[in-house]
Amino acid sequence: MTPVLDLAAATPTLDDADLGLMLTIRAFELKLLDLYGRGLLNGTTHTCLGQEYVPVAVQPLLDPGDHVFSNHRGHGHYLARFQDLDGLLAEIMGREGAVCGGVGGSQHIRRDRYLSTGVQGESLPVAAGVALHLKRAEPGRLACVYIGDGTFGEGAVYEALNIIALWRLPVLVVVENNGIAQSTPVTSHLSGTIAGRAAAFGVGHCRVEGFDLAAIRHRLGPLVARVRQGVPLVAEFVTHRLGPHSKGDDARPEPAVREAREADWLSRYRTAHPAQVERLDHEARTLVDAVADDVAARPPSRWTRP
């Protein structure tokens, strides 16, 4: 039977470090939308508004030697791992100090053992290959892959899961199931369940509901330890996407948007712990504003100069 970590009804108390990081990611994403809205950024971006707690919950379960594979909605994944606001914003703005020289932009980031891509489903087969290397050369290390529910429409996901299970590769698949693939609700694009797909390959599955980070880590910790021994896992977080698919293309009906806002972890947490949220949110916004002002004043990176 698939284990379920159901914390949806609880309003946990988060420590300042976790909540501060979650609020910093939220402030960063809101700042990006503001910069795009004022015409100060080009290209596109996909925010993780509403999903900030997922990588913050997962990151302490990972080691620096583990590989992390992110996706197009990956700013939170990067910031949870490195807490590098300057480098990421400079990358998106194409300014000096950019983590990839400004040529990767919002979606394509490489740093140490972290890689993000805008190609749906691409990261899972790459992670399988990396995990095979880790199994042979660095036992105890794992490859963590973040994907969404919509990525289960890609055949490469199933080819990779087959090999991951067959070869018992140390792969942790974190599914951010926000219930919508770009603009298509999960009921219209996914037959069956994600748990059923994992079971078809003999891969373990844990469904996580709610945002009690301590409880999530307590439940996932032993399972992640088993991943390091070659027992792969699909950890499915039932979450909500507050913003549009990218900058401003939200085609959801108003009831769906309202439901996501009502379920937002921050809305619920603010009601239970207003003073803590007000204090840390002010600190997060002040920090992000200062970083944005500093990065905007920098010259373009050598790779993005006209």
Secondary structure, DSSP 4 states (H G I P E B T S, - for coil): ---EEE-TT--PPPPHHHHHHHHHHHHHHHHHHHHHHTT---S-----TT-THHHHHHGGGS-TTSEEEE-TT-HHHHHHHH--HHHHHHHHHTBTT-TTTTSSTTT--EETTEEE-SSTT-HHHHHHHHHHHHHHHSTT--EEEEEEGGGGG-HHHHHHHHHHHHTT--EEEEEEE-SEETTEEHHHH--S-HHHHHHHTT-EEEEEES--HHHHHHHHHHHHHHHTTT--EEEEEE----S-SSSS-----HHHHHHHHHT-HHHHHHHH-HHHHHHHHHHHHHHHHHHHHHHHTSPBPTTT--
